[in-house]
Amino acid sequence: MKKNAKKILPIIGLMVLSGALAACGEDDREPGVLSIMFYNGGYGDEWVKEIADAYAAESGNMVDYVADSTIASKVEAQLTSKNSEYDIFISHDLNWQSYANRGLLANLDDVYNGETIDGDKFMDRVLPNAAQLSYFKSDKDGEAHYYKVCLTQGAGGFVYNADLFKEHGWEVPTTYAELTSLCAEIAEANIIPFAWAGGGDTRDYYWDYPLYEWWAELDGLDNLKTWSELKGKDGTYANGFDNFDPDGKFKNFKQAYKMWYDLVGTHPEYSNENAQGATLDSAQYLFYSGQAAMIPYGQWAKHEIKKSQGNKEFNFEVRMMKTPRVNATSDYYNFMVGFGDSMIVAKNSPNIEIAKDFLKFMASKLACRTFVEKAQGPFLAFDYSDIDMSDLCAKDSYVDSMYKILTETKNFTLSSNSPIITGNSDIDIQPWIGNNRYYKSCMANPSENTPDLVFEKVYNYARDNWRGYCLNAEVE
């Protein structure tokens, strides 16, 4: 079944090639066709086709790909098989540090030490924090290597209907106080200030994004970085639950929750009816149809909401605002939600060198521009400072707003290679311990979910369960 890759360049979707691969069987898979599995979500799949097509034309290597919304549950079996059906896996929530610890991932040092097709050093193209987070010391050989490449940078906060703002003369808020006043004005106009989903395919965690940004402003990035190490006051992991003390290291996250509580939790008129039980589809429709002025979301908002409406274009200008600041004299902050998206290569892949070559191609200026255009707003986790984005920004207001956020704010991440995180699950530990968020429960019963009550529960949970987290991480 091996083909002449130099003569056959079209991108072949899984529906065409997967049957042939399956027929050959795991043991019979031959090298030469790069196979990619990626998460079927808000970025869509057009970017994969365009970039893979360009890579095939440049390299002469064939590329096969499949989008799968259940990728996270399938990676383990692929990596531990004799010969993975896929060479590259691209998704969020990939427990790549655990895979690296077990020797299941390809060492990507030569990718980081290599060059792109533009002649740039790959390392110079990667954002500093993204490179740092991808470097990991595995238990398998006791050496530190690069085991992943971050896919996107990311922004999270409030997406808004710019035409509705213009129509009513509403100014885009620059501070929390202005945001509070704006919500009152919007509600008075019989328009929903925020559409969000707490039920069904729950996305109440989208509220985390502005909260993280308020937390970063209140705490400072140095303190936030120290917090993410999850060590106690005595410098040990054993007492890392100290980080959840609402009167200590966690007081500013508690303050950020209080801001949400005062704005949203105690003002049900600022949200869609029964937001705590609303489905994502219903929240998306309220925003898409102009019934809601804003929607808390991540960088993938435009593409994902359009997809939910049958891929119909918005009939209004959609943008993401810089998250309004706590203090008017402070900098704007942006949570880089995309740093958790990973590109990894299977150690049992028969195409490791081709896979590495593709990752280097992803850092090219061509790939960077293509991703933004086809994913409709998100940016890859590479340096765009020397890439002319003016034409894309001019024709797409959402891309323009995203570009301004990434270049005019203080960008930060909460991603961490702390053993407490890598030995457990990042979504289970930081910053909502046990993955217990309180947005939905607060909307149902605000009096039982005040900041004081919530953060007493958070601290008690952290203290009572911390020993288990340490045992999982094999630290004291």
PESUL-V431129 format. One line per field, one symbol per residue. phi: phi as a letter, one per 40 degrees, with the letter a starting at -180 (. if undefined). psi: psi as a letter, one per 40 degrees, with the letter a starting at -180 (. if undefined). burial: I if it has 24 or more other C-alpha atoms within 12 Angstrom, else O. A space follows every 10 residues. Layout:
phi = ???
psi = ???
burial = ???
This chain:
phi = .cbccccbbc cbcccccccc ccccgdcccb chbcbbbbcc accgbccccc ccccccccbg ccbbaacacb ddcbcdcccc ccaccbcbbb acfccccccc dcgcbccbdc ccccbcccgc cddccccdcc cccccacccc bgbcacbabc cbchaaibcb ccccccdcgc cccbbccccc cccccccccg bccbbabbbf cdbccccdcc cccccccccg ccccccdccf bcdcgbcdbc cdcbccbbcb cccccccccc dccbcbbccc bcdfdcbccc dccccccccg cbcbacabdc dccccdccbg gccccacbab cccdccbccc ccbbcccccc cbbbbccccc bdcccccccc cccccccccc cccccghcbc cbcbcbbcbc cccccbccdd ccccccbbbc cabbcabddc cccbacccbb cccgfccbcc ccccadccbc dccccccccc ccccbcdccc cccfbb
psi = ehigdddhei hhiddddddd ddddideehi idhhhhhihg aeeaeddddd ddddddddde hihiihhhef ddeeddddde idhieidhhh iifhgddddd defeihhfde ddeaiieeei hddddhiddd ddeehhhied eeihiheihh diciiibhhi gddddddefh ihieiddddd ddddddddef ihdhhiheib ghfeeddddd dddddddddi dddddddedf iadeeiddfe edeeheebee dddddddddd dddddegdee iihfdeeiid ddddddddee ehdihhiade ddddddddff fhiieihhih ihhhidhdei iiihhgdeee hihihhdehe fddddddddd ddeidddddd ddddefdiii fihedfhhed ddddehdddd ddddddeeih iiieiifhdd ddebhdeedh ehhefgiedd ddddgddefi ddddeddddd ddddeddddd ddefi.
burial = OOOOIOOOII IIIIOOOIOO IOOOOOOOII IIIIIIIIII IIIIIIIIII IIIIIIOOII IIIIIIIOOO IIOIIIOIIO OOIIIIIIII IIIIIIIIII IOIIIIIIII IIOIIIIOOO OIIIIIIIII IIIIIIIIOO OOOOIIIIII IIIIIIIIII IIOIIOOOOI IIIIIIOOII OIIIOIIOOO IIIIIIIIOO OOIIIIIIII IIIIIIIIII IOIIIIIIII IIOOOOIIII IIIIIIOOII IIIIIIIIII IIIIIIIIII IIIIIIIIII IIIIIIIIII IIIIIIIIII IIIIIIIIOO OOOIOIIIII IIIIIIOOOO IIIIIIIIII IIIIIIIIII IIIIIIIIII IIIIIIIIII IIIIIIIIII IIIIOOOOIO OIOOOIIIII IIIIIIOOII IIIIIIIIII IIIIIIIOII IIIIOIIIII IIIOOIOOII IOOIIOIIIO IIIOOIOIII OOIOIO
